[in-house]
Amino acid sequence: MSNVRNVLEHGEGILHLMPSWVPRSFNEPGRRLRLHPDDYYALGMDRGGICERWLGSLARALNGPKTGETEGMSFVLEDSATRSVRLFKDYVDELGSDLIGDALMSKYGTWPTFAKLYDYDKPLFHHLHLTEEKAARIGMHGKPEAYYFPPQYNCSYLGRFPLTYFGFDPSTTKQEVMECLENYDTKDNRITELSRAYRIQLGTGWYTPAGVIHAPASVVTFEPQWNSDVNTIMENVTMGEVNPHNLLTDCAPEEEKEDLDAIFNQIDWEESTRPDYKETYFRAPRLKCETPAASEKWIAYANDWVAAKEVTVLPGQSYTLTDQACYCAVIVQGHGAFGVFECETPELIRYGDVTGDEYFISEAAAKKGVKIVNKSSYQPLVILQNFSNNNPEVPSAV
């Protein structure tokens, strides 16, 4: 038996994952990811501050010419005593259906999604992610995504601009947007003047289809998304920060990098201007079940790509969490036991440290049920789970 299978069996179908940190040269860290203050620039000052933690990731970050070979990719902790690790991708490749189930393996041949916690002090630029069709032209996948705003990571500070712009006001014309693109290299194009901003409500979320332009708020966000990192930035100045020309063109095929009409056509115009945008894409939590010991709420649902749940186990309680598909889990509050593992929410993490808050659960283990024990007498144990699109229990409508 291979060591990979030994590790999965030792964890009774659960893999213990290491934190995967991603720096960004744009924007500024919000410093709410519980990383040690000395470690936000651990990958070098020229790489920018660490603003994201990727969870259950097989994706390599699209992060400029100095991007590490495994930057953004998750590692499995194989031995806590020696701290030996191996790429999570190796586990998916070797175990296949035994880890992710027959449905995902036959359809995608891999675990096709991941989640992140991202943390920016300023809002992000008005940008979009390519659809699957357009991303395929540059050898990538599209990137639909969902947002959830966990109170546990936002209880002290909401950043400088806790509002998100989605799409354009329905009165906006295509010519107005084209003028913004034409002005990208000459003056502040003020593209968000054409958009609609929504104040963030903690404990709620949104779904954002690929092709919809948006400018996320400065709050820590749990983001289940498809397995990709493709962006087209159409706002050239964000709170005084100048976004270079290449951010507009990086995800265009070579023959279209100077073709503004082709770049404009990356926008899903119908979805970006729909008058009922909030009614369609806002996601209030939806209760799945509740017992005297715990509750489960859907926080990302009603789309064809990703799903997520928030699970709360009350103080001193035990609960068997049963699901119909594999998933990644991150502990955001409390401490206790997650299957055979001790779990806890970290308070201060050094770069490279082992934490007890991130796990990947095989389909077989999910269906059998994972026993969760809250060992606190005072506070709940709160878990965020992210799934792909193969869980039949996910609500299909808002």
N, C-alpha and C positions, 0 to 999 in steps of 0.2 A: 504494500500500500504506500502511495506517495505521501510525502510530508504534508502536502496540501490537503489531502483527504484526512490525514491524522488530525490536523488543526481543526478542520470542520467538525469531525466527530468529537474531538475533545471539547469543543464548544457546544456540543449537542445541536448542531445546525446553525450556530451563530458565530460570526466573525467579529473580532474586536478590531476596530479601525483606529488608525492614528490621525491626528489633525493634519489637514492639508491646507497650507497657507498660501495665499496669492497676493503679491504686491501689485499696485497699479501706479503708473507714473502720473496719471491725471488725478485731480481732486485731492482730498486730504483724508487720512484715517479719522473716523469718529471716536476711536479708542474705547469701544464698547464690546469688543470681542473677547475680553478677559485675557488678552495677551499682555505680558509684562511690558511696562512702559519703555524699557530699554531695547525691546525686540521688534518694534514696529518697522525698523529699517534693517532687519536681519539679513536680507538678501542684497544689501548694498544701497547706498544713497541714490545712485543713478537709476535704480529700479523703482524708486518711489516707496511709499509706505504700504504696509500690509492692510488691506481694506476688505479682504474676503477670506472666508474659510469654506472650502468645498467639501461636500459630504457624500461619501459613497460614489466617488468620481472615477470614471475611466477616461475622462476627457483631458487633453493637454490644453493649457491656457493659450489663447492667441494673444501674446503679450510682448510683441516686439522681438528684435533680433537676438536679445540676450535671454530669451525664455529658456529655462532648463528643460532637459529632455522629458522629465516627469513632472514638470510644474503643473499643479492643479490636480494631479492624479493621487488617488488614495492608496495607502499601504495598510496591510494587515499586520497586526502585532502577533507574531507566531509564538513568542516565548517571553513572558513578562519578566523572567529572571535575567535573561541575556539581552532582552530588548531587541531581539532579531525580528526583522520585518521583511515582507515581500509585497510586490505590487498586487493590489486588489485585482487588477486586470488579469494577472496570471491565474488567479483563482477562478475568475469567470471563464477564461479560456480553457482551463483544464477540467473544471467540474461541469460546465455547461448546464444541462437540464437539471442535474443533481443540486445545483445551487439556485438557479433562477426559474426553473420549471420548463415544461415542454412548450408552453404557448409562446413565451418570449424567445426561447431558443429557436423555434421553428420560424417565427416571423422576422426576428432581427438578428439572430445569431449572437446576441450579447445582451448585457444590461444596458438599455438604451437611454437612460435618464440619470440625473443626479440632482442634488440640491445644494444650495449655498446659503450661508449667512453673510450678507454683505453690509458694510458699515462705512458710510461716507458722511463727513461732517457737513458738506455742502450737497445740494441736489445734483443728480446726474444730468448730463446733457440730453437734449431732445434727440432721440435716436430710435432706430428700429432694428429688429432682427430679421434676417432673411427667411423667406418661406423655404420649405423643403425643395421646391422646384428651382428657385434661384440659387440656393446654397449649393445644390448639386453641380452647378456650373463652375464652382471654384473648389470642388472636391470636398465639400463640407456638408453637414446636416443643417436643417432649419432649426429655429430656436423659439418655439412657443414656451411660455413660462407662466407660473402662478406666483402670487405674492401672499404672504401672511406676515403680520406685524406683531411679533411676540412681546407681550408686556415685560417679560423677564429680562429682555435685552434692551428695553427702552424706558425703564422705570426712572432713570435719573436725568435723561437728556434726550431731546428729539432732534438734535442737530439744528442747523441754521435755517432750514426751510422745509418744515414737515408737511408739504403738499406735493402731490404728484400731478403732472400734466399728462392727459391721455388724448391722443389724436388731435384733431382740429375742430374748432367750432363749425357746426354744419353750414354756416353762412360763408365759410372760407372758399375762395376760388383756387383752382389749380395754378393760375397765373401768379397769385400772391405767394404761393409756396415756391414756385419757380424763381421768383425774384429774390427770395431768401437764399436759394442755392446759388444764384448768380452773384450774390454779394458776399459769398462765403470768404473770399480772400481780400475783400476791400473795406468792409466796415461791419460793425455789429449787426447781424442780420435779424435779431430780435424775433426769431421764429416762434417763440412761445407766446408772443402777443396774439397769435392765430389759434392758440390751443385753449383747453379747458382744464382748470386745476381743481383738485379735490383734496380737502383736508383729510389727513390720515386718521383713521379710527383704530386704535390699538385693539388687538384681538379680533380683527376682521381681515379681509384680503380682497384680491382682484385676480382675474385671469386676463392675460394679455396675449392675444394671438400674434403669431409671426406676421410681420408686415405692418403692424400698428405702431405708429410713432408715439413715443412716450418719454417723459423725463421724471424718473423716480425721486421720491422725497428723501430727505436726509435722516431717515430712521433706519434702524437695523431691521433688515428684511430677511425672512426665511423664504427662499425662492426655489421651489421645485421646477425643473426645466428639462428640456430635451438635451441630449448629449452633444453640446456644441458651444462655441464661443464666438459667434459672428455678429458684428455690429456695424451699422452705418450711422455715423453721427452727422446730423444736419444742423445742429446749433453750433456756431463758431465761437461764441463767448458765453460762458456760464459763470455768473457771479464774479466777473473779472478775470476768470481763467480763459485763456485763449486756446482753442482746440485747433491743432495744425491741420493742414489740408489733407494729409494722408488719412485722417480719421473719417473723412467723407468718402474716400475712394478705396480703402484697403480691401473691402469685401466685394468689389466689382471685378469682373473678368478684365484681363489686360486690355482688351480691345474696347472696353467701355469706361475706362478710368477717367477719360476726359469728356465723356458724353453725359451731360446733365440730364437729358431726357431719359436715358437708361437708368440713371441713379434715381431720378424722381419716380420711375416706374417700379422701384422696389417697394414703394408705399402701397399698402392695401387701402385704396382710397375709400371704398365703400365702408369698410370697418372703421377706418380712422375718422370718418365724419358722421357716423350714424347718430341720430338724435337721441336714441335710447341707450347710449353707451353704458351709463351706470346701471340701468335696469338689466342690461344684458350681461355685464362682466363684473359687477361688484359681487363679492362673496361673503355674506354673513355666515358664521359657523352654523352647521346643521347637526343637531344631535343624532347620533347613531344609536346609542344605548346608554343607560344609566342604572347603576346598582348602588347599594349602600357603601360599596368599597371604591367605586371608580365611575368615570364617565368617559365616553368616546365621542368626539365631534369631528365631522368632516370640515376641513378648512380650505381644501382645494378640490374642486369637483366640477361636473358639468362641462367637460371638454374631452377631446379625443386623444389627449396626450399624457397628462400627468394628474396625480391625485395626492392628497395629504390628509392626515388626521392629527388631532391633538388628543392625547390620552392623559387623564389626570387620575392618579391613585391617591386616595386620601390618607392622612397620617395614620400609621400603624396598621394599614390594611394590606392584604395580599389580593392579587387579581391575575387571572389567566387571560392574556390578550391573544385572541384568535383572529386570524385574517386568512383570506383566500389567495394571497399572492405574496411574493417576496417583497422586502422593503428595506430601506435604510432608516435608522432611528437615531435621534440625538436627544439627550437628556438636557432640558433647559431649566429645571428647578428640582431641588431635593436630592436625596441619596437613598440607596437601598440595594436591591439585587435585581438584575435583569437576566433571567435564566440562570446560568451557572456563574455569571460574572457579577462582581461588585460594581455598582454604578454610582456615579455622583456628578453633580454639576460643578465644573471647575470654577474657582474664584480668581485664580491668577495662574497663567500658563506661560512657561518659558518656551521659546522657539525650540522645537525638537522634543519637547516633553511628551510622555505618555499621559493620556487622559482617560477617564472612565465614563465618557459620555457619548461615544459614537459606536454603532454596531450595524452589521448587515445581517439580516435574518433570511435564511433560505426559505423557499416555498414550502418545503416539507415541515420545517420547524414552525413557520407561520400558521399552517393548517392544524398542526398538532396543538399549538398554543404555547406561548411563552409566559412562564410564571414571573410576575413582577411583585416585589415586596418593598413597600415603603417603610424604611426603618426609622423614620423620624416620628416623634410624638407630636410635632407641632406644624410642619409645613407639608403641602402636597408634593408628590413626585410627578413632574410633568414631562411628557415625552412628545416630540414631534416625529411623525413617520412620513416618509415620502415613497410613493408607489409609481410604477409605470402606468400603462393604460390597459392592464389585463386583470384588474380586480373587479369582479362582477358586482360587488356590493356598493361601489361608488355611485352616488346619485347622478343620474344622467341629465337632470334638468334643474334649473334654479328654483 
